[in-house]
Amino acid sequence: MKFFSSAISYIFHPLLVPIGGTLIYFIITPKYSPLEVQGGNILPIFILTVIIPIVTYMILRNLHLVHSVFMPSIAERKYPVLIHILLLALILYKVISNHYTIELYFFFVGLIGAAAASLMLLFLKFKVSLHLMGLGSLLMYLIALSIHFEINVIIAISLFTLAVGVVASSRLYLKAHTKPELLVGLMIGLLSQLLTVKFWL
């Protein structure tokens, strides 16, 4: 059970949320998207939100500022979350602005809002679940895209809802979070995307 819970934590790692949302958009959207637009978004976003954070993590670990990829303590999370916010802002101003898609733009606005909220809570000595925050963001974004494009993706929504439950159970089993930390993380993820919906839906 511990191996399964650990595997789930890696599969649904928060680092994969930005690229996951980007891929969801290009899979669902009925709009014509030239390959240069897709590649111009997907590749830089993958580099900025997966490759660079992995390299940054290795540097922070060598500096003894973090000790685990899951950053169990509040002190360990501050620098990585701050760096994550800066990278998301860079995507907004340098990547998406060159290949503008309003739905994707506000998805990243929501992610920045969620990350900023989690960072503020860290300074208040409260650690939210970044796993649930990320999954909550993806779930609400998927629902909003389904309504926006009038496409039935109920199976995908059901699978993401199931994933929320599985990840929450895994994090509780590993004693990585308490129930309030999981619930607050999920609420931040859902609300951060819900609050941006009025700008593009």
Buried (B, 14 or more C-beta within 10 A) or exposed (E): EEEEBBEBBEEBBBBBBBBBBBBBBBEBBEEEBEEEBBEBBBEBBBEBBBEBBEEBBEEBBEEEBBEEBBBBEBEBBBBBBBBBBEBBBBBBEEBBEEBEBEBBBBBBBBBBBBBBBBBEBBEEEEBBBBBBBBBBBBBBBBBBBBEBBEEEBEEBBEEBBEBBEBBBEBBBBBEBBEEEBBBBBBBBBBBBBBBBBEEBE
